[in-house]
Every structure is written in C-alpha cells, then in structure tokens.
Amino acid sequence: MQPFTHIDAKAAPLPLANIDTDQIIPKQFLKTVEREGLSKGLFYDLRFDEQGREKPDFVLNRPEYQGAGVLITGDNFGCGSSREHAPWALMDFGVRSVIATSFADIFYNNCFQNGLLPVVLKADEVEALMAEAKGGNHVMSVDLETQTVTAPSGKTFRFEIDPVRKEKMLKGLDAIGETLQKAKSIDTYEMKRALAQPWLEGA
C-alpha cells in the first residue's frame, strides 16, 4: 500500500449528501478484482450521460478540476453496500483524500486498508473548504503527520484520527503488510512446530 504523509492537490467540491457506493462505482464495474482501470467507472452516472458522453457541468469533468487529488463532499459519504471497489476507483482516479462531515463505517474502514485518507471535519469547516474549492485557487494541503487540512487562503483545520490507523497509513501498511512485519517470528514458529509436530506438515 502506498504510504500517505502529505499531499498538495487540487480539491474538487461535490456538495452532495449520502453518496452511496453504487454511485461511486456502479455494479457493472465490479466484475474485476483488479484495482487498475476502475477510474473509468468512478461516479459513472454522474459523469456521463446515457450515450456515454461526459456531462460538462459535473465537477470532475470541468477543466479546472482535472487531476483533483482531494474530494470535498457531504454527510454519510460511502454509504450502501460494502464494496471495496469504491476506494479503489477513487484511488485509480487520483483521489488520495476525501473530506466530509461523516462516512459510512465500512467505507471508512476500507479507505485505511487502501491508502485513501478519509478526513472528518465539522460542518462549518467543510463548508469553508467547499467555498474555497469553488474559487479560483483549488490547491489544498492535507497533512497526516500534523493532522491538518490547509485551504488556499491559509486557514488550517485539524482533524482527529485513531493513532494506530495513522501509523499504518504513514508506513503504508495494510492488513497483509502489518502481518509481514512479523515474518521472522512467523517463520520461527512454523519451524519449531514442524520439528515438534511433524505429522501436522502432511505427507
């Protein structure tokens, strides 16, 4: 997993509440277990019309938000089914952090397993960032080490995060990476067990 420490990136405002995982990545794009290529399905029904043409008024299709690395959105982001493809699609599109007042629990947990930083801020703070993202300068800073979001105006907002999750994100550790940190101990245990109980090793 790619570590997350600090990013300076364009922030795209998406002032909608209750965006569910089917809106983030519709079901027709779930046939693959590959993470690459899912960006084409990100917000598909919001980004494209029935003929598959880009909707010019959707924020991520607008030239000034091309390459956005931060998404600022409304309450309860990521609700609905527990598809891990949702954070995969956001990451594949280039989004490294989503800022909202609240997230659905399963989506929130999936973000930390995939290197996507979910930032929870107060409603007035999200509104302030949203307003600045709609202005001329869209570049914001998200710093995990200091747990701060800095707007183009210089206003800084602090967010809370579980210290264990923070440490894993800084080091780029998902569940597998965390386990592999104990690889030597695991190998030693398996070697001792094979000597003490060889019948468990099979034929």
C-alpha positions in Angstrom: 0.0 0.0 0.0 1.3 3.5 -0.8 2.1 5.5 2.3 0.2 8.7 3.0 2.1 11.5 4.7 1.3 14.8 2.9 -0.3 16.0 -0.3 -0.8 19.3 -2.1 -3.5 18.8 -4.6 -6.5 20.3 -6.3 -9.7 19.9 -4.3 -13.0 19.2 -6.1 -16.2 20.2 -4.3 -19.1 17.7 -4.5 -21.7 19.1 -2.2 -24.0 16.0 -2.1 -25.0 14.0 1.0 -25.5 10.2 1.2 -23.4 9.4 -1.9 -23.5 5.6 -1.8 -21.0 3.1 -3.1 -23.2 2.3 -6.1 -22.9 6.0 -7.2 -19.2 5.9 -6.5 -18.7 2.8 -8.6 -21.8 1.2 -10.2 -22.3 -2.6 -10.1 -21.4 -3.2 -13.8 -17.8 -2.3 -13.0 -17.4 -4.9 -10.2 -16.6 -7.8 -12.4 -12.9 -7.4 -11.9 -10.7 -7.8 -8.9 -8.0 -5.6 -10.4 -7.6 -2.2 -8.9 -6.3 -0.6 -12.1 -8.8 0.7 -14.7 -11.6 1.3 -12.2 -11.4 5.1 -12.7 -13.5 4.8 -15.8 -16.4 3.8 -13.7 -16.0 6.4 -10.9 -19.2 8.4 -10.5 -20.2 7.0 -13.9 -23.9 8.0 -13.8 -22.9 11.5 -12.6 -20.0 11.9 -15.0 -21.7 10.6 -18.2 -25.0 10.8 -20.0 -26.9 7.8 -21.5 -24.8 8.0 -24.6 -21.6 7.7 -22.6 -20.7 11.4 -23.2 -19.1 13.5 -20.4 -21.5 15.8 -18.6 -19.7 19.2 -18.8 -21.3 20.5 -15.7 -20.1 17.7 -13.4 -17.3 18.9 -11.2 -14.7 16.2 -12.1 -15.3 16.8 -15.8 -14.6 20.5 -15.6 -11.1 21.6 -16.8 -10.2 23.5 -13.6 -10.6 20.3 -11.5 -8.8 17.9 -13.8 -6.3 15.8 -11.7 -8.0 16.6 -8.4 -6.4 14.7 -5.5 -8.9 15.8 -2.8 -12.6 15.4 -2.8 -14.8 17.6 -0.5 -18.3 16.2 -0.1 -21.3 15.9 2.1 -22.6 13.8 5.0 -22.5 10.0 5.1 -20.2 9.5 2.2 -19.7 5.9 1.1 -23.0 4.5 2.5 -24.7 1.5 0.9 -23.1 -1.9 0.1 -19.6 -2.8 1.3 -17.8 -2.8 -2.0 -14.0 -2.3 -1.7 -14.0 -1.2 -5.3 -15.2 2.2 -4.2 -11.9 3.3 -2.6 -10.1 1.5 -5.4 -11.9 3.6 -8.0 -11.2 6.9 -6.2 -7.5 6.0 -5.8 -7.3 4.9 -9.5 -8.7 8.3 -10.5 -6.0 10.0 -8.5 -8.0 11.0 -5.3 -5.9 10.4 -2.2 -8.2 12.0 0.4 -11.9 12.6 0.9 -13.1 15.3 3.3 -16.6 15.1 4.7 -18.6 15.6 8.0 -19.2 11.8 8.2 -18.5 8.5 6.4 -20.3 5.1 6.4 -18.4 2.8 8.7 -17.4 0.1 6.2 -16.3 2.6 3.6 -14.3 4.4 6.2 -12.5 1.2 7.2 -11.9 0.2 3.6 -10.2 3.6 3.0 -7.5 2.8 5.6 -6.8 -0.6 4.0 -6.2 1.0 0.6 -4.2 4.2 1.3 -7.1 6.6 0.9 -7.3 9.1 3.8 -10.8 9.9 5.0 -10.9 13.2 6.9 -13.8 14.1 9.2 -14.3 17.8 9.9 -17.1 19.9 11.4 -19.9 21.1 9.1 -18.8 24.7 9.1 -15.2 23.7 8.3 -16.3 21.5 5.4 -18.5 24.4 4.1 -15.5 26.8 4.3 -13.3 24.4 2.4 -16.1 23.8 -0.1 -16.4 27.5 -0.7 -12.6 27.9 -1.3 -12.6 24.9 -3.6 -15.2 26.7 -5.7 -12.9 29.7 -6.0 -10.0 30.5 -8.3 -7.3 28.6 -6.3 -8.2 24.9 -5.7 -5.0 23.6 -4.3 -5.2 22.4 -0.7 -2.8 20.6 1.6 -3.7 17.5 3.6 -1.0 16.6 6.2 -1.5 13.3 8.1 1.5 13.8 10.4 0.1 17.1 11.8 -3.5 16.0 11.1 -4.3 19.3 9.3 -6.0 20.5 6.2 -4.8 23.8 4.9 -7.0 25.8 2.5 -5.7 28.1 -0.3 -6.4 31.1 2.0 -4.1 29.7 4.6 -6.9 28.6 7.0 -6.0 25.4 8.8 -8.4 22.8 10.2 -7.3 20.0 12.4 -8.8 16.5 12.2 -8.8 13.6 14.6 -7.7 10.1 13.6 -7.0 6.9 15.5 -3.3 6.8 16.3 -2.9 3.1 15.2 -4.6 3.8 11.8 -2.4 6.9 11.5 0.8 5.0 12.0 -0.3 2.3 9.5 -1.1 5.0 6.8 2.2 6.8 7.4 4.0 3.5 6.9 1.8 2.2 4.1 0.7 -0.9 6.0 -2.5 -2.7 5.1 -3.5 -5.9 7.0 -1.1 -8.0 4.9 1.8 -5.6 5.3 1.2 -5.4 9.0 1.3 -9.2 9.2 4.5 -9.4 7.2 6.3 -7.2 9.7 6.2 -10.3 11.9 7.5 -12.6 9.2 10.6 -13.7 11.1 8.6 -14.6 14.2 6.1 -16.5 12.0 8.9 -18.4 10.3 10.5 -19.3 13.6 7.1 -20.5 15.0 6.5 -22.7 11.9 10.0 -24.2 12.1 9.6 -25.1 15.7 6.1 -26.5 15.1 7.4 -28.7 12.2 10.1 -30.1 14.5 7.8 -30.7 17.4 4.7 -31.9 15.5 5.9 -33.1 12.0 2.7 -35.0 11.4 0.9 -31.7 11.0 3.0 -30.9 7.9 1.3 -33.6 5.8 2.8 -36.2 3.5 
